[in-house]
Amino acid sequence: MEPITLEITILKPVSQVWKFFTEPSHITEWNFADESWVCPSAENDLRVGGQFNYRMEQRDGEFGFDFKGTYDEVIPKQKIRYHLDDNRQVEVTFEEVDANTTKVTETFDPEESNSREMQRDGWYAILDRFHKYVENN
């Protein structure tokens, strides 16, 4: 399947955007699509060969899963490339538009069990929540 690409512009410096995207204490604050979900824990070994595990759960506790992967490339404040446990590829770039503006581009391989539109909407909802979290903190 062809990858899906999402872009968002955040009115904060790239250093802050990078920090909030990569530090577990921040990840747990934004890494869910809507208020019916939470991210109660995040582990992140941000280096080539390092792994991450973000626990995703419905707020009511009825369902949850681990979002896990391994880093293939890490260029601080510029790019993160990783593969998920099912070998789908993800790339996130951080482009400094100016001193107080960062463009984040996320490209990911969709999985086969859900529609492209559903996956795009879900990943975009998380990216938009990230955007709001960064700009409000």
Disulfide bonds with the S-S distance in Angstrom:
none
